Amino acid sequence: MTSIKGMIEWPYPVRYGVVNKVDADVLVLGGGIPGSWAALYAAKEGVKVVLVEQADVYSAGPGGADQFWNVAENPCSKISSDELIQSMEEVDPYLNGITAYVTLKDSYDIVLEYEKMGAKVRDILDEYKGAPFRDEETKFVFYLDWENKIHIMPWGQTLRPALYGALRRAGVEMYGRVKVTSLLTEGGKQGSRVVGATGVNVRTGEFYIFRARATVLCTGHINERIWTYIGARFQPVPILPSQSGAGHAAAWRAGAEFTLMEARRIFHGLAGFPFYSVGRSYDPYYGCTIVDATGKEIPYVTDDGKILKSVEERFCPSLTGKRAYLPHGKEKYARPHSLSSDPIKFPELVKKGEYVLPLYLDLPSMPEHVRNYMFRQCLVSEGKGWIIYKMLTEHGFDPSQDMLQCYGEGVILDPVKSWTVRTSRGGLVHDWYLKTNLEGLFVAGDICFNTLGHTTAACSGRWAGVYAARYAKQSPKPEVDENQVEAEMKRAYAPIERSDGINWKELNAGISKVLRTYCWEWANEEMFKIALITLRELEEKEAKEVVAFNPYELTRVLECFDLLTVAQMVVYAGMARKACSEFLAFYRSDYPEKDPPEWTKFITMRLDNGRVEYGELPIRFYLRPPFAPTYKENYEKFKPW
Ligand SMILES: Cc1cc2nc3c(=O)[nH]c(=O)nc-3n(C[C@H](O)[C@H](O)[C@H](O)COP(=O)(O)OP(=O)(O)OC[C@H]3O[C@@H](n4cnc5c(N)ncnc54)[C@H](O)[C@@H]3O)c2cc1C
């Protein structure tokens, strides 16, 4: 045990300043779903692969997978990949058609590969025999859309162990508990070839220099910490608090090109579902019967007001006149919701006394196989939801007898307060090789612009891993710039050199306060300017006063530095889009017109010699020269095997 400056006993040896040098052909940053698949497929190409992960690689990333979304090529699917990609475009013109189409085409392979690795992806024990959401022949169990059978539900808790075993067998060298702090570039120049990265061990504080011929960035997207952290606790959100946009910040400083950093996902109140219990508190329970405190049922309603009585009806799009249900679908593809998900209407009904809070999930009233499917399958299969299941059942919760209370009273009654803003669509621009504008830098998973989902992470990871390995094989030996490393070490260790100063929580709270105050749902030029000035002041003053007394605190401080960079990126991006957009959930009072055709485009930005350079790309730029005009042709051309 090491006692540091009179603070808590730190259980690990502290070795600040110890430098470890690691060489790789392919360096994968972030060991969640995309990083694991990238590392695996790079290793299959016969190159030396190093994987760096801030957490423990075995359980890294949210790994959420109570649903394998959009497995269009599975034998039961009633919708083709080409039909689905059209639907996705209808829902979102800013679609990342590259990662989306690759997912549609490849995700069934991922399901089968997981099975080969030892994960459970079918109902082999016939737990759900005869259930409407199961296919009797293949034994696949389906989620959300029981008719079209596009989204497969695996036994999610078996996926990460299987993947970890595969990584070990493939000989991937893994560095867990190391936080990546920067990307290294040739000659230390912004915009030059990426030749590696630096990192700090989150337990010992040791420094790492990774030198690599090719790098795949898989650090995921940005947590709500950037918007909502108030200094007291992490928000009760499912995204990892450690996902602070480290990859975004490092790539930005290196000169990588970004887009959609102004875009948000705004969750009104209930994110479409009431919250129950703890942790992953909404999605797994979709479709459950909900009652109020007097036992009165809260109906699920279609867009045109039709009440759906049976549980089965809530999962059958044809009954509601829809083509299919997509996880984030709107209009033609939106699933019906309970009345309680309407952030405006429901509070009014409560105030009038029509419903009495709190609400409950009426699990006992539901058919047994559906109840098990909801409470056991959806919850446990969710990346880490089994902890919640275990906690509830060990404390005697029995879904055949007990109801689960909804915790969303405040949320339901105050829709304004409950808005959650996420910057989760902003990411790196890339081509069909998953390569960025920087030589040697590839991306996979949610850090790609407008990308989300387990299957997408896995599919994009495979492509990026293969192409990074092929790039590494023909690229010259990387040279690390000593001055760049030295400067990064100085930056990373500055908070431990101080004996006094502000705490990381204060800095984090300050950053999110600025974004909340000036860039929340509505903003304008003046607000953006004030936000930028204030963030720069934070960077110049408070960020230089923040102190860390152990490697844990140092990690949190470094995350705040990432957040500070990402917050500025959000503001830069917001300033550049001079129009409102419903699609991007982006609103400016000084440019009220919504989605005018001339602004329906990607605005890109990157740093060049420290200056922000803006550019633009047309919608569906990935179907324009130099690429082929159709998804199919590009897929056939770029498919790496
Ligand atoms: C609760 C929850 C439920 C979900 N349910 C589903 C679902 O049912 N179906 C579905 O398709 N998708 C689901 N998702 C989304 C899915 O999990 C992600 O889209 C997918 O894992 C890809 O994520 P990612 O790219 O963010 O990478 P992740 O898998 O999150 O991996 C990123 C990794 O990078 C690491 N990292 C971050 N910064 C650093 C750094 N500086 N240094 C080193 N390592 C770093 C993180 O620790 C993390 O392990 C869910 C997500 C959550 C949070």
The ligand as a Gaussian input file, in Angstrom:
#p B3LYP/6-31G(d) Opt

LIG

0 1
 C      -26.231000      -0.075000     -21.466000
 C      -26.043000      -0.196000     -22.926000
 C      -26.850000      -1.045000     -23.631000
 C      -26.677000      -1.211000     -24.979000
 N      -27.471000      -2.099000     -25.644000
 C      -27.230000      -2.354000     -26.928000
 C      -27.949000      -3.348000     -27.613000
 O      -28.805000      -3.992000     -27.075000
 N      -27.651000      -3.571000     -28.899000
 C      -26.676000      -2.876000     -29.534000
 O      -26.440000      -3.126000     -30.714000
 N      -25.974000      -1.926000     -28.913000
 C      -26.224000      -1.648000     -27.632000
 N      -25.503000      -0.688000     -26.982000
 C      -24.474000       0.043000     -27.715000
 C      -23.239000      -0.801000     -27.852000
 O      -22.837000      -1.340000     -26.628000
 C      -22.135000       0.063000     -28.427000
 O      -22.626000       0.718000     -29.569000
 C      -20.948000      -0.805000     -28.799000
 O      -20.403000      -1.417000     -27.658000
 C      -19.888000       0.000000     -29.467000
 O      -19.409000       0.836000     -28.539000
 P      -18.157000       1.739000     -28.640000
 O      -17.665000       2.009000     -29.994000
 O      -18.609000       2.876000     -27.800000
 O      -17.063000       0.890000     -27.974000
 P      -17.086000       0.243000     -26.560000
 O      -17.542000      -1.166000     -26.713000
 O      -17.757000       1.111000     -25.578000
 O      -15.566000       0.304000     -26.269000
 C      -14.843000       1.499000     -26.046000
 C      -13.764000       1.136000     -25.087000
 O      -12.777000       2.131000     -25.114000
 C      -12.283000       2.279000     -23.808000
 N      -11.673000       3.589000     -23.691000
 C      -12.272000       4.797000     -23.725000
 N      -11.352000       5.764000     -23.590000
 C      -10.157000       5.157000     -23.476000
 C       -8.829000       5.616000     -23.316000
 N       -8.547000       6.906000     -23.238000
 N       -7.843000       4.712000     -23.231000
 C       -8.089000       3.378000     -23.298000
 N       -9.332000       2.893000     -23.444000
 C      -10.350000       3.770000     -23.539000
 C      -13.497000       2.121000     -22.922000
 O      -13.136000       1.782000     -21.611000
 C      -14.243000       1.009000     -23.658000
 O      -13.906000      -0.264000     -23.172000
 C      -25.679000      -0.479000     -25.638000
 C      -24.867000       0.406000     -24.940000
 C      -25.052000       0.551000     -23.593000
 C      -24.184000       1.501000     -22.854000

